[in-house]
Amino acid sequence: MFTADDAAEAARAHAEAGEAAAREVTGTATVPELKLREVPLRRTVELVRIDLPMEGMVPLLERGIVPGCRMCPLRRSPTGDPILLVDGVVIALRREMAECLCVRDAGPELE
């Protein structure tokens, strides 16, 4: 059974890995962090951190949205909420939740 303590431990481990990866230098400049809402559609990004308290973070962690995962905004719902491809799974999020996800560029756009 996946408990809140397991989720917290996984989040801490992934956050540490994400922070270490974010400090890596590409040439002479670091890869900038963005909020998920700032990412254009069909652009692949990697989750660096989740700016939420643990109780708000658990539903995301249970759905596989953990620091280090790759995600790509596919489209927006009629209300403007993002619809994402997260490690091969399509997930819809509320705009407010997407605002709390810090990401960095991870690769090319999807065709």
C-alpha positions as protocol buffer text, in pm:
chain_id: "A"
residue {
  index: 1
  type: MET
  ca { x: 0 y: 0 z: 0 }
}
residue {
  index: 2
  type: PHE
  ca { x: 128 y: 342 z: -98 }
}
residue {
  index: 3
  type: THR
  ca { x: 110 y: 570 z: 209 }
}
residue {
  index: 4
  type: ALA
  ca { x: 157 y: 942 z: 257 }
}
residue {
  index: 5
  type: ASP
  ca { x: 495 y: 869 z: 419 }
}
residue {
  index: 6
  type: ASP
  ca { x: 602 y: 675 z: 109 }
}
residue {
  index: 7
  type: ALA
  ca { x: 488 y: 966 z: -108 }
}
residue {
  index: 8
  type: ALA
  ca { x: 679 y: 1214 z: 106 }
}
residue {
  index: 9
  type: GLU
  ca { x: 997 y: 1006 z: 88 }
}
residue {
  index: 10
  type: ALA
  ca { x: 964 y: 964 z: -289 }
}
residue {
  index: 11
  type: ALA
  ca { x: 902 y: 1336 z: -333 }
}
residue {
  index: 12
  type: ARG
  ca { x: 1210 y: 1425 z: -126 }
}
residue {
  index: 13
  type: ALA
  ca { x: 1431 y: 1184 z: -321 }
}
residue {
  index: 14
  type: HIS
  ca { x: 1303 y: 1306 z: -657 }
}
residue {
  index: 15
  type: ALA
  ca { x: 1327 y: 1670 z: -551 }
}
residue {
  index: 16
  type: GLU
  ca { x: 1691 y: 1624 z: -450 }
}
residue {
  index: 17
  type: ALA
  ca { x: 1765 y: 1457 z: -783 }
}
residue {
  index: 18
  type: GLY
  ca { x: 1579 y: 1732 z: -969 }
}
residue {
  index: 19
  type: GLU
  ca { x: 1764 y: 2006 z: -785 }
}
residue {
  index: 20
  type: ALA
  ca { x: 2097 y: 1841 z: -858 }
}
residue {
  index: 21
  type: ALA
  ca { x: 2005 y: 1807 z: -1225 }
}
residue {
  index: 22
  type: ALA
  ca { x: 1888 y: 2169 z: -1237 }
}
residue {
  index: 23
  type: ARG
  ca { x: 2232 y: 2280 z: -1118 }
}
residue {
  index: 24
  type: GLU
  ca { x: 2402 y: 2105 z: -1408 }
}
residue {
  index: 25
  type: VAL
  ca { x: 2548 y: 2350 z: -1650 }
}
residue {
  index: 26
  type: THR
  ca { x: 2494 y: 2336 z: -2024 }
}
residue {
  index: 27
  type: GLY
  ca { x: 2786 y: 2527 z: -2178 }
}
residue {
  index: 28
  type: THR
  ca { x: 2811 y: 2845 z: -1975 }
}
residue {
  index: 29
  type: ALA
  ca { x: 2444 y: 2895 z: -1884 }
}
residue {
  index: 30
  type: THR
  ca { x: 2209 y: 2690 z: -1667 }
}
residue {
  index: 31
  type: VAL
  ca { x: 1876 y: 2566 z: -1800 }
}
residue {
  index: 32
  type: PRO
  ca { x: 1610 y: 2811 z: -1673 }
}
residue {
  index: 33
  type: GLU
  ca { x: 1310 y: 2699 z: -1471 }
}
residue {
  index: 34
  type: LEU
  ca { x: 958 y: 2783 z: -1587 }
}
residue {
  index: 35
  type: LYS
  ca { x: 611 y: 2740 z: -1446 }
}
residue {
  index: 36
  type: LEU
  ca { x: 416 y: 2478 z: -1640 }
}
residue {
  index: 37
  type: ARG
  ca { x: 169 y: 2746 z: -1756 }
}
residue {
  index: 38
  type: GLU
  ca { x: 454 y: 2921 z: -1942 }
}
residue {
  index: 39
  type: VAL
  ca { x: 540 y: 2614 z: -2153 }
}
residue {
  index: 40
  type: PRO
  ca { x: 410 y: 2620 z: -2511 }
}
residue {
  index: 41
  type: LEU
  ca { x: 194 y: 2331 z: -2631 }
}
residue {
  index: 42
  type: ARG
  ca { x: 378 y: 2019 z: -2748 }
}
residue {
  index: 43
  type: ARG
  ca { x: 706 y: 2118 z: -2577 }
}
residue {
  index: 44
  type: THR
  ca { x: 860 y: 1841 z: -2363 }
}
residue {
  index: 45
  type: VAL
  ca { x: 972 y: 1950 z: -2017 }
}
residue {
  index: 46
  type: GLU
  ca { x: 1103 y: 1783 z: -1704 }
}
residue {
  index: 47
  type: LEU
  ca { x: 946 y: 1847 z: -1365 }
}
residue {
  index: 48
  type: VAL
  ca { x: 1199 y: 2004 z: -1128 }
}
residue {
  index: 49
  type: ARG
  ca { x: 983 y: 2062 z: -820 }
}
residue {
  index: 50
  type: ILE
  ca { x: 628 y: 2092 z: -692 }
}
residue {
  index: 51
  type: ASP
  ca { x: 558 y: 2409 z: -493 }
}
residue {
  index: 52
  type: LEU
  ca { x: 280 y: 2269 z: -275 }
}
residue {
  index: 53
  type: PRO
  ca { x: 251 y: 2145 z: 83 }
}
residue {
  index: 54
  type: MET
  ca { x: 264 y: 1767 z: 116 }
}
residue {
  index: 55
  type: GLU
  ca { x: -113 y: 1721 z: 143 }
}
residue {
  index: 56
  type: GLY
  ca { x: -159 y: 1900 z: -189 }
}
residue {
  index: 57
  type: MET
  ca { x: 129 y: 1711 z: -348 }
}
residue {
  index: 58
  type: VAL
  ca { x: 8 y: 1356 z: -272 }
}
residue {
  index: 59
  type: PRO
  ca { x: -261 y: 1339 z: -547 }
}
residue {
  index: 60
  type: LEU
  ca { x: 1 y: 1442 z: -803 }
}
residue {
  index: 61
  type: LEU
  ca { x: 253 y: 1187 z: -676 }
}
residue {
  index: 62
  type: GLU
  ca { x: -11 y: 912 z: -690 }
}
residue {
  index: 63
  type: ARG
  ca { x: -66 y: 992 z: -1059 }
}
residue {
  index: 64
  type: GLY
  ca { x: 303 y: 975 z: -1144 }
}
residue {
  index: 65
  type: ILE
  ca { x: 368 y: 1349 z: -1147 }
}
residue {
  index: 66
  type: VAL
  ca { x: 696 y: 1341 z: -955 }
}
residue {
  index: 67
  type: PRO
  ca { x: 1012 y: 1550 z: -988 }
}
residue {
  index: 68
  type: GLY
  ca { x: 1217 y: 1411 z: -1273 }
}
residue {
  index: 69
  type: CYS
  ca { x: 922 y: 1293 z: -1484 }
}
residue {
  index: 70
  type: ARG
  ca { x: 880 y: 1421 z: -1839 }
}
residue {
  index: 71
  type: MET
  ca { x: 562 y: 1595 z: -1941 }
}
residue {
  index: 72
  type: CYS
  ca { x: 426 y: 1768 z: -2247 }
}
residue {
  index: 73
  type: PRO
  ca { x: 126 y: 2002 z: -2262 }
}
residue {
  index: 74
  type: LEU
  ca { x: -88 y: 1857 z: -2543 }
}
residue {
  index: 75
  type: ARG
  ca { x: -381 y: 2099 z: -2542 }
}
residue {
  index: 76
  type: ARG
  ca { x: -602 y: 2310 z: -2319 }
}
residue {
  index: 77
  type: SER
  ca { x: -955 y: 2228 z: -2210 }
}
residue {
  index: 78
  type: PRO
  ca { x: -1236 y: 2473 z: -2297 }
}
residue {
  index: 79
  type: THR
  ca { x: -1188 y: 2625 z: -1950 }
}
residue {
  index: 80
  type: GLY
  ca { x: -813 y: 2670 z: -2006 }
}
residue {
  index: 81
  type: ASP
  ca { x: -691 y: 2382 z: -1789 }
}
residue {
  index: 82
  type: PRO
  ca { x: -385 y: 2201 z: -1929 }
}
residue {
  index: 83
  type: ILE
  ca { x: -406 y: 1847 z: -2064 }
}
residue {
  index: 84
  type: LEU
  ca { x: -64 y: 1682 z: -2034 }
}
residue {
  index: 85
  type: LEU
  ca { x: 117 y: 1376 z: -2155 }
}
residue {
  index: 86
  type: VAL
  ca { x: 307 y: 1254 z: -1847 }
}
residue {
  index: 87
  type: ASP
  ca { x: 544 y: 963 z: -1909 }
}
residue {
  index: 88
  type: GLY
  ca { x: 303 y: 822 z: -2171 }
}
residue {
  index: 89
  type: VAL
  ca { x: -22 y: 886 z: -1980 }
}
residue {
  index: 90
  type: VAL
  ca { x: -267 y: 1167 z: -2062 }
}
residue {
  index: 91
  type: ILE
  ca { x: -363 y: 1364 z: -1748 }
}
residue {
  index: 92
  type: ALA
  ca { x: -577 y: 1675 z: -1705 }
}
residue {
  index: 93
  type: LEU
  ca { x: -485 y: 1926 z: -1434 }
}
residue {
  index: 94
  type: ARG
  ca { x: -646 y: 2237 z: -1295 }
}
residue {
  index: 95
  type: ARG
  ca { x: -472 y: 2563 z: -1389 }
}
residue {
  index: 96
  type: GLU
  ca { x: -412 y: 2634 z: -1020 }
}
residue {
  index: 97
  type: MET
  ca { x: -229 y: 2302 z: -981 }
}
residue {
  index: 98
  type: ALA
  ca { x: -24 y: 2357 z: -1299 }
}
residue {
  index: 99
  type: GLU
  ca { x: 87 y: 2694 z: -1160 }
}
residue {
  index: 100
  type: CYS
  ca { x: 264 y: 2507 z: -877 }
}
residue {
  index: 101
  type: LEU
  ca { x: 476 y: 2288 z: -1109 }
}
residue {
  index: 102
  type: CYS
  ca { x: 828 y: 2415 z: -1185 }
}
residue {
  index: 103
  type: VAL
  ca { x: 979 y: 2263 z: -1499 }
}
residue {
  index: 104
  type: ARG
  ca { x: 1276 y: 2296 z: -1731 }
}
residue {
  index: 105
  type: ASP
  ca { x: 1317 y: 2227 z: -2100 }
}
residue {
  index: 106
  type: ALA
  ca { x: 1383 y: 1859 z: -2167 }
}
residue {
  index: 107
  type: GLY
  ca { x: 1388 y: 1818 z: -2541 }
}
residue {
  index: 108
  type: PRO
  ca { x: 1223 y: 1869 z: -2876 }
}
residue {
  index: 109
  type: GLU
  ca { x: 858 y: 1943 z: -2946 }
}
residue {
  index: 110
  type: LEU
  ca { x: 619 y: 1660 z: -3027 }
}
residue {
  index: 111
  type: GLU
  ca { x: 509 y: 1626 z: -3390 }
}
